[in-house]
Amino acid sequence: MTEQLEVIGDLSESGVLAGITWAVTSAYAETMRDFDPRRGYGPGWIGYTAHGLICDRMNRVFSCGDFHLPSGLPAEAGMDAVRDGLHADDFRTMPHLDPDLVSYSPLNNSPGWRHRSTRWLLQSYEFGQSQRIPWARKSATKRRVASHPNPDQPGLFTLGELTLDVEAGPALLSARDDEEADTFVLGHSIHKDLRERELYFGRPNLVSQQAWHWKHNLMTHRQDPGGGMPVGYDPQPYTPNPNAVVSDAPVRLRTTPKEHNSNETSG
């Protein structure tokens, strides 16, 4: 079994991919509700705002950060705090997942989340250019993550036309900050005029013209969380359908959370 099949299979069966898809969908929906070039907002505003909202939505759906629940509580606990500040349509389509399913796991101050041994970081990019993300010009953390070799092709990696032995580059290949977590990237983008979104989960590739060893398209392979509330799959979720019928979510009590570039950002 390839790494892609193994990782995506685990994240899909557990409901993690459904949570990720909802988080990005909700974040971009909220961003585009507020975006108005007549008020001076430019593409950079979209990228900056969406990055912050994606982090917020990840924490909400996975009960992390300000929305953390004590271990052992059911998914129905604390929903009042999660609901606060969400658009009604986003709340109705949010999957209800086990609070212990995912933990917040930043890497060198880069926001990240972790399920079992799988961690993912965020990276925005120019719409339509997912295969041309210049990892070599990203942060040191993203360069390290992207320098990890493809486990399905052990023993070597390529740098342009030059083939290098894995053992020759220990510094470059230190993408794992520890042996317990394997780090991947969630790449996201939106076309501000067409309002189409792209969302990929995969292993980035630093040393090739192709930006990924592999990537999984979450916009064309959408998952419902088993036994949970379905994720809304409107291709343009920022123009919600008021006639859509969705089951009401169970109400749960929770303590109030703490106060706490172009289209491409460092996130």
Summary of the structure (lengths in Angstrom):
residues: 267
radius of gyration: 18.7
end to end distance: 30.7
largest distance: 59.9
contacts: 811
relative contact order: 0.22
helix: 31%
strand: 17%
